[in-house]
Structure formats: C-alpha cells, structure tokens
C-alpha cells in the first residue's frame, strides 16, 4: 500500500564516548544509502560538538538549533544539498546553552513532524555520545532504529552495556551495534 511505501526509516547513531568514529560512520551510512538511490536527510543532532559540516565541508551558520528556536527560519534556509546525489543535510546550527532543552521541546517535535512529511526515505540523526549526555535519549523518541558505534579498546564493556540498555528502554525502536 502507499502508506507502507511512504513510511520513513528514522535512524539514530550514537556511541558511548567522544572520538569513537561515530560521525564518520554516520556520514558513511548516509552516503551509502544515498548511493543506493534512496533520498536521505542527515541531521546533525550533536549541538555540543557538531562535526557533520566538517565531514562534508559545508558551513554550519544555520541548522537544527535555528529551526527549533527561530520561527522565521525556514527549511529551505537550512537544508543543504551535497555533492552526493540524493543526500541532503541539516547541520546542527549555532550551539545553544542547553541542547537537551531544545531537543525535548514541543518545537523540536513540530520540526520532526515536518521533516517526516518530506519525501525522504531515510532520516539519519548524528547524536552526541550517550554515556553522560541525555541528547541521544531524547532524539531516540523520533527514531525507529538506534545504531550504536562501539570502538574496540576505547570503552569499557560495562559502559557500553549500560548505554545500550538505557536506549533500549527509552526507545520503542530497535538498537543495533556497529
């Protein structure tokens, strides 16, 4: 049915700690899905240490934080076409003092609803590391798949288990390990 075809796959990608390669993996997953002919929107949900714009060499003047805080900001102002066909990006935007507050706001809910109505087959969120920050927890309510990047020899097994259990409890979606 048309309803099934229109269903968007929302994916959150996070890790336990910083510097585990999460943004690189997220960017490559988005690029690969786009290379297969899917229309993909990559959203940098890491307003603390945004890096998607660096990976794709685009600016981060306006992005997700602006969409949430400024009603005058339009999607056309923040959606960036990339050199990869089918791949568009919303950068993190200006770093706010309290990212969790923004991500858990009713305005973020409205922003996601609008994104979800756009003709993307995949919406991918790059989220901050989930061990000590609540950002990924909050974003996971919008996704139906959580991918968890684990860097060998960089994190303790207990920390990884704790974060996976936390995300699995919060989210109705599935949690996988990369």
ZAZA-738502 format. One record per residue (C-alpha): residue in one letter; y, z, x. Coordinates in nm, 4 decimals. Layout:
N
<pami a, <Y, Z, X>>
...
***
This chain:
178
<pami x, <0.0000, 0.0000, 0.0000>>
<pami x, <0.3653, -0.0426, 0.1012>>
<pami x, <0.4157, 0.3336, 0.1107>>
<pami x, <0.1496, 0.3700, 0.3782>>
<pami x, <0.2933, 0.0837, 0.5864>>
<pami x, <0.6390, 0.2417, 0.5703>>
<pami x, <0.5198, 0.5804, 0.6967>>
<pami x, <0.6888, 0.6642, 1.0255>>
<pami x, <0.4981, 0.8312, 1.3033>>
<pami x, <0.7148, 1.1064, 1.4473>>
<pami x, <0.6125, 1.2356, 1.7886>>
<pami x, <0.7478, 1.5339, 1.9796>>
<pami x, <0.6840, 1.5520, 2.3526>>
<pami x, <0.7351, 1.8784, 2.5382>>
<pami x, <0.5996, 2.0796, 2.8317>>
<pami x, <0.5752, 2.4433, 2.9374>>
<pami x, <0.8352, 2.4485, 3.2162>>
<pami x, <1.1031, 2.2137, 3.3536>>
<pami x, <1.0109, 1.9468, 3.6115>>
<pami x, <0.6638, 1.8691, 3.4793>>
<pami x, <0.7419, 1.4995, 3.4259>>
<pami x, <0.7980, 1.5286, 3.0513>>
<pami x, <1.0959, 1.2910, 3.0287>>
<pami x, <0.9202, 1.0290, 3.2405>>
<pami x, <0.6081, 1.0466, 3.0200>>
<pami x, <0.8220, 1.0389, 2.7026>>
<pami x, <1.0128, 0.7336, 2.8236>>
<pami x, <0.6942, 0.5511, 2.9229>>
<pami x, <0.5241, 0.6298, 2.5886>>
<pami x, <0.8292, 0.4941, 2.4028>>
<pami x, <0.8433, 0.1834, 2.6226>>
<pami x, <0.4685, 0.1196, 2.5841>>
<pami x, <0.4793, 0.1499, 2.2044>>
<pami x, <0.7768, -0.0902, 2.2011>>
<pami x, <0.5953, -0.3318, 2.4353>>
<pami x, <0.3118, -0.3427, 2.1783>>
<pami x, <0.5649, -0.4748, 1.9246>>
<pami x, <0.6471, -0.1513, 1.7427>>
<pami x, <1.0079, -0.0732, 1.6550>>
<pami x, <1.0721, 0.2574, 1.8354>>
<pami x, <1.3569, 0.5081, 1.8302>>
<pami x, <1.3611, 0.7501, 2.1226>>
<pami x, <1.5731, 1.0609, 2.0579>>
<pami x, <1.6763, 1.2918, 2.3401>>
<pami x, <1.6389, 1.6322, 2.1766>>
<pami x, <1.6982, 1.8137, 2.5058>>
<pami x, <2.0651, 1.9046, 2.4775>>
<pami x, <2.0335, 2.1570, 2.7614>>
<pami x, <1.9239, 1.9196, 3.0383>>
<pami x, <1.9366, 1.5699, 2.8878>>
<pami x, <1.7689, 1.3059, 3.1018>>
<pami x, <1.6651, 1.0111, 2.8828>>
<pami x, <2.0020, 0.8438, 2.9505>>
<pami x, <1.9383, 0.8722, 3.3257>>
<pami x, <1.5907, 0.7195, 3.2967>>
<pami x, <1.7265, 0.4187, 3.1040>>
<pami x, <2.0599, 0.4090, 3.2923>>
<pami x, <2.2797, 0.4362, 2.9833>>
<pami x, <2.5697, 0.6698, 2.9133>>
<pami x, <2.5498, 0.9967, 2.7224>>
<pami x, <2.9008, 1.0086, 2.5786>>
<pami x, <2.7860, 1.0292, 2.2166>>
<pami x, <2.4458, 1.1202, 2.0848>>
<pami x, <2.2415, 1.3553, 1.8687>>
<pami x, <2.4759, 1.6541, 1.9070>>
<pami x, <2.7682, 1.4390, 1.7901>>
<pami x, <2.5726, 1.3143, 1.4875>>
<pami x, <2.4999, 1.6725, 1.3872>>
<pami x, <2.8463, 1.8217, 1.4466>>
<pami x, <3.0851, 1.5384, 1.3601>>
<pami x, <3.0621, 1.3812, 1.0148>>
<pami x, <3.2756, 1.0893, 1.1392>>
<pami x, <3.0103, 0.9896, 1.3934>>
<pami x, <2.8014, 0.7033, 1.2568>>
<pami x, <2.4506, 0.5998, 1.3581>>
<pami x, <2.5898, 0.2689, 1.4833>>
<pami x, <2.8043, 0.4717, 1.7272>>
<pami x, <2.5056, 0.6474, 1.8845>>
<pami x, <2.2052, 0.4140, 1.8621>>
<pami x, <2.1786, 0.2290, 2.1915>>
<pami x, <1.9808, -0.0909, 2.2265>>
<pami x, <1.7911, -0.1049, 2.5541>>
<pami x, <1.6742, -0.3887, 2.7748>>
<pami x, <1.3271, -0.3238, 2.6290>>
<pami x, <1.2837, -0.5270, 2.3080>>
<pami x, <1.2104, -0.3025, 2.0045>>
<pami x, <1.3270, 0.0156, 2.1824>>
<pami x, <1.6457, 0.1934, 2.0777>>
<pami x, <1.7723, 0.5312, 2.1926>>
<pami x, <1.9845, 0.8165, 2.0665>>
<pami x, <2.0895, 1.0216, 2.3693>>
<pami x, <2.1417, 1.3990, 2.3493>>
<pami x, <2.5202, 1.3722, 2.3418>>
<pami x, <2.7621, 1.6402, 2.4542>>
<pami x, <2.5822, 1.9670, 2.5371>>
<pami x, <2.6627, 2.2275, 2.2711>>
<pami x, <2.6791, 2.6028, 2.3386>>
<pami x, <2.3811, 2.6704, 2.1071>>
<pami x, <2.1360, 2.3775, 2.0776>>
<pami x, <1.8839, 2.5718, 1.8652>>
<pami x, <2.1541, 2.6412, 1.6078>>
<pami x, <2.2322, 2.2678, 1.5853>>
<pami x, <1.8680, 2.1592, 1.5734>>
<pami x, <1.7859, 2.4082, 1.2969>>
<pami x, <2.0946, 2.3234, 1.0895>>
<pami x, <2.0909, 2.1558, 0.7492>>
<pami x, <2.2953, 1.8755, 0.9079>>
<pami x, <2.0082, 1.8035, 1.1514>>
<pami x, <1.7787, 1.7835, 0.8507>>
<pami x, <2.0106, 1.5216, 0.6975>>
<pami x, <2.0270, 1.3307, 1.0266>>
<pami x, <1.6469, 1.3212, 1.0474>>
<pami x, <1.6177, 1.2113, 0.6846>>
<pami x, <1.8474, 0.9145, 0.7599>>
<pami x, <1.6561, 0.8278, 1.0782>>
<pami x, <1.3325, 0.8431, 0.8813>>
<pami x, <1.4706, 0.5883, 0.6322>>
<pami x, <1.5462, 0.3394, 0.9105>>
<pami x, <1.2938, 0.0657, 0.9908>>
<pami x, <1.1298, 0.2372, 1.2901>>
<pami x, <0.7544, 0.2583, 1.3248>>
<pami x, <0.7801, 0.5437, 1.5762>>
<pami x, <1.0403, 0.8153, 1.6252>>
<pami x, <0.9879, 0.9992, 1.9522>>
<pami x, <1.1672, 1.3221, 2.0428>>
<pami x, <1.2021, 1.4356, 2.4032>>
<pami x, <1.2195, 1.8147, 2.3626>>
<pami x, <1.3056, 2.0862, 2.6163>>
<pami x, <1.0256, 2.2874, 2.7777>>
<pami x, <0.8738, 2.5146, 2.5135>>
<pami x, <0.7726, 2.8310, 2.7014>>
<pami x, <1.1067, 3.0143, 2.6864>>
<pami x, <1.3138, 2.7954, 2.4517>>
<pami x, <1.2835, 2.7546, 2.0742>>
<pami x, <1.4177, 2.3954, 2.0641>>
<pami x, <1.0742, 2.2284, 2.0603>>
<pami x, <0.9546, 2.4711, 1.7912>>
<pami x, <1.2469, 2.3727, 1.5690>>
<pami x, <1.2080, 1.9987, 1.6330>>
<pami x, <0.8334, 2.0116, 1.5633>>
<pami x, <0.9044, 2.0568, 1.1912>>
<pami x, <1.0133, 1.6903, 1.1901>>
<pami x, <0.7095, 1.5501, 1.3681>>
<pami x, <0.3502, 1.4800, 1.2748>>
<pami x, <0.2219, 1.4721, 1.6334>>
<pami x, <0.3118, 1.7019, 1.9237>>
<pami x, <0.2230, 1.5835, 2.2720>>
<pami x, <0.2202, 1.8478, 2.5380>>
<pami x, <0.2642, 1.7424, 2.9028>>
<pami x, <0.0837, 1.9690, 3.1486>>
<pami x, <0.1454, 1.9235, 3.5185>>
<pami x, <-0.1518, 2.0271, 3.7287>>
<pami x, <-0.0901, 2.3140, 3.9699>>
<pami x, <0.2615, 2.3758, 3.8361>>
<pami x, <0.1930, 2.6049, 3.5418>>
<pami x, <-0.0453, 2.8887, 3.4704>>
<pami x, <-0.3210, 2.8269, 3.2183>>
<pami x, <-0.2145, 3.1290, 3.0087>>
<pami x, <0.1401, 2.9932, 2.9691>>
<pami x, <0.0046, 2.6570, 2.8562>>
<pami x, <-0.2326, 2.8169, 2.6016>>
<pami x, <0.0467, 3.0373, 2.4663>>
<pami x, <0.2817, 2.7429, 2.4077>>
<pami x, <0.0121, 2.5224, 2.2535>>
<pami x, <-0.0867, 2.7991, 2.0128>>
<pami x, <0.2769, 2.8590, 1.9214>>
<pami x, <0.3411, 2.4890, 1.8497>>
<pami x, <0.0152, 2.4503, 1.6591>>
<pami x, <0.1061, 2.7464, 1.4381>>
<pami x, <0.4587, 2.6225, 1.3616>>
<pami x, <0.3769, 2.2571, 1.3082>>
<pami x, <0.1630, 2.1045, 1.0363>>
<pami x, <0.1094, 1.8124, 1.2704>>
<pami x, <-0.1433, 1.7698, 1.5461>>
<pami x, <-0.0935, 1.8928, 1.9013>>
<pami x, <-0.2406, 1.6992, 2.1916>>
<pami x, <-0.2304, 1.7415, 2.5685>>
<pami x, <-0.1203, 1.4718, 2.8125>>
***
